[in-house]
Amino acid sequence: MIDRTPFESPVPDDLAHLRRRVAEWFEGRPPVTEFEADEVRAAREAGQSVFGPVRRSDRASNRVISGPGGDLTIRIVEPNAEPRGVFLHIHGGGWVLGAADQSDDLTVPLADACNVTVVSVDYRLAPEHPYPAGSDDCEAAALWLIERAGAEWGTDRLLIGGESAGANLSAVTLLRTRDRHEYTDWFGANLVYGAYDLSDTPSVRQLSPHDNILRRDTMSWFMGHYLPNDVDPRHPDVSPLYAPLHDMPRAMFTVGTADPLLDDSLFMAMRWAAAGNETRLEIVPGAVHAFDYFDIESAARVRQQMYDFLRVS
């Protein structure tokens, strides 16, 4: 029997308030489709997005490795104690926005809570670098860790994860390391409100345009920048929902009931489990896309569940 509790439970007050905040923030603002990608990036850097100021940690440091497009920057956060694993973090932003150094608020607490070194990859962004550039960079960072983690940090216990587009790229990276490099020793995957079907699921098509961080026009803008016209949006290398999913690591999927990417996680979690992989699905009543970027109690609770999952992976 399928548990309907997350869909029938009352929405926590802080998540209901967040949804109102998001609606108020977008009210009267021009849609993202009226801007170029570099303008949106500049606004985020200036703290003028719905997420507010960017906070960087002095505990994080950048390092340059060799990537398929030249130098590839990775951002490293060490835990307070000897690491017992390395977590490859892939940031979100619709393959167009975001950066590793804009994710310190997520990666520093994760490093300490899970006692892992976090390596966040600054993959190339569209439209300047459309598919497959970002995927290629994430694959390169994963191979660097597979080859070097033991020597660098004394552990070959590798985990992976990310948010939104980062969860998509995490799943693609897992498939690529399995199929192209015969590596299936990842210890766990933390896949947070990911996009796994870029041809649109029902929950995307039914999306309300007014009260969500991820809006229909924004999603179209992302896709227009990321995917060349000759790429099938259901190709498994861009939509991992359509890939064979055998020999994947144990994974935790997290998504809110008010997230337009709800169906992506519902469908992907079921296919992950059906392929014989250990699977956990956490559905958060009333949570919008990217809810865990905000300083609210519900976000802290869900992040703790992710930490608990990763600690035993």
C-alpha positions as CSV (number, residue, x, y, z in Angstrom):
1,M,0.0,0.0,0.0
2,I,1.3,3.5,-0.9
3,D,1.6,5.8,2.1
4,R,-0.6,8.9,1.4
5,T,0.4,10.6,4.7
6,P,2.7,13.3,3.2
7,F,-0.1,14.4,0.9
8,E,-2.7,14.5,3.6
9,S,-0.7,16.0,6.5
10,P,-1.1,19.6,7.5
11,V,1.5,21.9,6.0
12,P,3.9,23.1,8.7
13,D,3.5,26.8,9.5
14,D,7.1,27.7,8.4
15,L,6.6,26.1,5.0
16,A,3.3,27.8,4.5
17,H,4.9,31.1,5.4
18,L,7.8,30.4,3.0
19,R,5.4,29.8,0.2
20,R,3.7,33.2,0.9
21,R,7.1,34.9,1.0
22,V,8.1,33.4,-2.3
23,A,4.8,34.6,-3.9
24,E,5.3,38.1,-2.5
25,W,8.9,38.2,-3.7
26,F,7.9,37.4,-7.3
27,E,4.9,39.7,-7.3
28,G,5.4,42.5,-9.8
29,R,8.9,41.4,-10.8
30,P,9.6,40.8,-14.5
31,P,10.0,37.1,-15.4
32,V,13.5,35.6,-15.8
33,T,12.9,35.2,-19.5
34,E,13.4,39.0,-19.9
35,F,17.0,38.7,-18.8
36,E,20.2,37.2,-20.1
37,A,21.9,34.5,-18.0
38,D,24.8,36.7,-17.0
39,E,22.4,39.4,-15.7
40,V,20.6,36.8,-13.5
41,R,23.9,35.5,-12.2
42,A,25.0,39.0,-11.4
43,A,21.8,39.6,-9.4
44,R,22.4,36.4,-7.4
45,E,26.0,37.4,-6.7
46,A,24.7,40.8,-5.5
47,G,22.2,39.2,-3.1
48,Q,19.3,40.3,-5.2
49,S,17.7,36.9,-5.7
50,V,14.9,35.3,-3.7
51,F,17.7,33.5,-1.7
52,G,19.2,36.7,-0.4
53,P,22.9,37.4,0.2
54,V,25.6,34.9,-0.8
55,R,27.6,33.8,2.3
56,R,31.0,32.3,1.7
57,S,32.9,30.4,4.3
58,D,36.6,30.9,5.0
59,R,36.7,27.1,5.6
60,A,36.3,26.5,1.9
61,S,39.2,26.6,-0.5
62,N,39.4,26.3,-4.3
63,R,41.6,24.0,-6.2
64,V,42.1,23.6,-10.0
65,I,42.2,20.2,-11.7
66,S,42.3,19.2,-15.3
67,G,38.9,19.1,-17.0
68,P,37.7,18.3,-20.5
69,G,37.3,22.1,-21.2
70,G,40.6,23.1,-19.6
71,D,41.0,24.1,-16.0
72,L,38.2,22.9,-13.7
73,T,37.7,24.4,-10.3
74,I,36.7,22.3,-7.3
75,R,35.8,23.8,-3.9
76,I,36.9,21.8,-0.9
77,V,35.5,21.9,2.6
78,E,37.3,19.8,5.2
79,P,35.4,18.5,8.3
80,N,36.5,19.3,11.8
81,A,37.7,15.7,12.3
82,E,39.5,13.1,10.2
83,P,37.2,12.5,7.2
84,R,35.6,9.1,6.9
85,G,34.5,9.8,3.3
86,V,34.4,12.2,0.4
87,F,31.2,13.7,-0.8
88,L,31.1,15.0,-4.4
89,H,28.6,17.9,-4.4
90,I,27.0,19.2,-7.6
91,H,25.2,22.5,-7.2
92,G,21.8,23.4,-8.6
93,G,20.7,26.3,-10.8
94,G,19.1,24.9,-13.9
95,W,22.5,24.2,-15.6
96,V,22.6,27.9,-16.1
97,L,23.0,29.5,-12.7
98,G,24.8,28.8,-9.4
99,A,28.4,28.1,-8.4
100,A,30.3,26.0,-6.0
101,D,31.1,29.0,-3.8
102,Q,27.5,29.9,-3.5
103,S,26.8,26.6,-1.8
104,D,28.9,27.0,1.4
105,D,25.8,27.3,3.5
106,L,25.0,23.7,2.5
107,T,28.4,22.1,2.2
108,V,30.1,23.3,5.4
109,P,27.3,21.9,7.7
110,L,27.3,18.7,5.7
111,A,31.0,18.2,6.0
112,D,30.9,18.5,9.8
113,A,27.6,16.6,10.4
114,C,28.7,13.6,8.2
115,N,32.5,13.8,8.9
116,V,33.2,14.0,5.1
117,T,35.4,16.1,2.9
118,V,33.0,17.9,0.5
119,V,34.3,18.5,-3.0
120,S,32.0,20.8,-5.0
121,V,32.5,21.1,-8.7
122,D,32.3,24.4,-10.6
123,Y,31.0,22.8,-13.8
124,R,30.6,24.9,-17.0
125,L,27.2,26.6,-17.4
126,A,24.9,27.1,-20.3
127,P,24.2,28.9,-22.5
128,E,27.9,29.6,-23.0
129,H,28.5,25.9,-22.5
130,P,25.4,23.8,-23.3
131,Y,25.0,20.1,-22.8
132,P,27.2,18.0,-22.6
133,A,29.8,20.4,-21.1
134,G,28.5,20.4,-17.5
135,S,28.0,16.6,-17.5
136,D,31.5,16.2,-18.8
137,D,33.0,18.3,-16.1
138,C,31.1,16.4,-13.4
139,E,32.3,13.1,-14.8
140,A,35.9,14.4,-14.8
141,A,35.6,15.5,-11.2
142,A,34.2,12.1,-10.2
143,L,37.1,10.3,-12.0
144,W,39.6,12.6,-10.2
145,L,38.1,11.6,-6.9
146,I,37.9,7.9,-7.8
147,E,41.6,8.0,-8.6
148,R,42.9,10.4,-5.9
149,A,40.6,10.4,-2.9
150,G,42.6,7.6,-1.1
151,A,45.9,9.5,-1.5
152,E,44.4,12.9,-0.8
153,W,42.2,12.1,2.2
154,G,43.0,8.5,3.2
155,T,39.5,7.2,2.3
156,D,38.0,5.7,-0.8
157,R,34.4,5.9,0.6
158,L,32.8,8.1,-2.0
159,L,29.3,9.7,-1.9
160,I,27.6,12.0,-4.3
161,G,24.7,14.4,-4.4
162,G,23.2,17.7,-5.3
163,E,20.1,19.8,-5.6
164,S,17.7,20.2,-8.6
165,A,20.0,20.3,-11.7
166,G,22.7,19.1,-9.4
167,A,20.7,16.0,-8.6
168,N,20.2,15.4,-12.3
169,L,24.0,15.7,-12.9
170,S,24.7,13.5,-9.9
171,A,22.5,10.7,-11.4
172,V,24.1,11.2,-14.8
173,T,27.5,11.0,-13.2
174,L,26.7,7.8,-11.5
175,L,25.5,6.3,-14.8
176,R,28.6,7.5,-16.7
177,T,31.0,6.1,-14.1
178,R,29.2,2.8,-14.2
179,D,28.9,2.6,-18.0
180,R,32.1,4.3,-19.2
181,H,34.5,3.4,-16.4
182,E,33.0,0.3,-14.7
183,Y,32.9,2.0,-11.3
184,T,30.0,1.0,-9.1
185,D,31.5,1.5,-5.6
186,W,29.8,4.7,-4.7
187,F,28.6,4.4,-1.1
188,G,25.5,6.6,-1.4
189,A,23.7,9.3,-3.3
190,N,21.7,12.2,-1.8
191,L,19.4,13.4,-4.6
192,V,17.4,16.5,-3.6
193,Y,14.3,17.6,-5.7
194,G,16.1,16.6,-8.9
195,A,15.0,16.9,-12.5
196,Y,15.2,13.5,-14.0
197,D,12.8,13.8,-17.0
198,L,13.5,16.9,-19.1
199,S,10.5,16.2,-21.3
200,D,8.2,17.4,-18.4
201,T,6.2,15.3,-16.0
202,P,2.6,15.9,-15.1
203,S,3.5,17.9,-12.0
204,V,5.6,20.2,-14.2
205,R,2.8,20.7,-16.7
206,Q,0.3,21.5,-14.0
207,L,2.7,24.0,-12.3
208,S,1.1,27.1,-10.8
209,P,3.1,30.2,-12.0
210,H,2.7,32.3,-8.9
211,D,3.9,30.7,-5.7
212,N,6.9,28.6,-6.4
213,I,10.6,29.4,-6.8
214,L,10.7,27.2,-9.8
215,R,8.2,28.5,-12.3
216,R,7.1,27.3,-15.7
217,D,8.7,30.2,-17.6
218,T,11.9,29.7,-15.7
219,M,12.0,26.0,-16.5
220,S,11.5,26.8,-20.2
221,W,14.3,29.4,-20.0
222,F,16.6,26.8,-18.4
223,M,15.9,24.2,-21.0
224,G,16.3,26.6,-23.9
225,H,19.8,27.5,-22.7
226,Y,20.9,24.0,-21.7
227,L,19.7,21.6,-24.4
228,P,20.7,22.0,-28.0
229,N,17.7,21.5,-30.4
230,D,19.1,18.2,-31.8
231,V,19.2,16.5,-28.3
232,D,16.3,14.3,-27.4
233,P,15.1,15.5,-24.0
234,R,14.4,11.8,-23.1
235,H,18.0,10.7,-23.8
236,P,19.2,8.9,-20.7
237,D,22.3,11.1,-20.5
238,V,20.1,14.2,-20.0
239,S,17.0,12.5,-18.5
240,P,18.3,9.6,-16.3
241,L,14.8,8.4,-15.6
242,Y,15.0,6.6,-18.9
243,A,18.3,4.9,-18.2
244,P,18.8,1.3,-17.0
245,L,19.3,1.8,-13.2
246,H,21.0,-1.4,-12.1
247,D,24.1,-1.3,-9.9
248,M,23.3,2.1,-8.4
249,P,24.2,3.0,-4.8
250,R,21.7,3.4,-2.1
251,A,20.0,6.7,-2.5
252,M,17.8,9.1,-0.7
253,F,15.4,11.2,-2.7
254,T,13.9,14.3,-1.1
255,V,11.1,16.5,-2.6
256,G,8.2,18.7,-1.4
257,T,4.6,18.2,-2.3
258,A,4.5,21.8,-3.6
259,D,7.5,21.3,-5.8
260,P,6.9,21.1,-9.6
261,L,9.6,18.4,-9.7
262,L,7.5,16.2,-7.4
263,D,6.8,13.6,-10.1
264,D,10.5,13.5,-11.1
265,S,11.4,12.2,-7.6
266,L,8.3,9.9,-7.3
267,F,9.1,8.3,-10.7
268,M,12.9,8.1,-10.2
269,A,12.7,6.6,-6.7
270,M,10.3,3.9,-7.9
271,R,12.5,3.0,-10.9
272,W,15.6,3.1,-8.6
273,A,14.0,0.6,-6.2
274,A,12.6,-1.5,-9.1
275,A,16.1,-1.9,-10.4
276,G,17.1,-3.5,-7.1
277,N,18.8,-0.6,-5.4
278,E,18.2,0.5,-1.8
279,T,16.0,3.5,-1.9
280,R,14.6,6.0,0.5
281,L,12.0,8.6,-0.5
282,E,11.3,11.6,1.7
283,I,8.3,13.7,0.8
284,V,7.9,17.0,2.6
285,P,4.3,18.3,3.0
286,G,3.9,21.7,1.6
287,A,7.6,22.3,0.7
288,V,8.4,24.3,-2.4
289,H,11.4,23.9,-4.6
290,A,14.7,24.8,-2.9
291,F,13.0,25.1,0.5
292,D,16.1,23.8,2.3
293,Y,18.1,26.9,1.3
294,F,16.1,28.9,3.8
295,D,16.7,29.2,7.6
296,I,13.5,27.5,8.8
297,E,12.9,24.6,11.1
298,S,11.4,22.3,8.5
299,A,14.6,22.7,6.4
300,A,16.8,22.0,9.3
301,R,14.8,18.8,10.1
302,V,15.1,17.5,6.6
303,R,18.8,18.3,6.3
304,Q,19.3,16.3,9.5
305,Q,17.5,13.3,7.8
306,M,19.9,13.7,4.9
307,Y,22.9,13.7,7.3
308,D,21.6,10.6,9.1
309,F,21.3,8.9,5.7
310,L,24.8,9.8,4.6
311,R,26.5,8.9,7.9
312,V,25.4,5.3,7.5
313,S,25.9,5.0,3.8
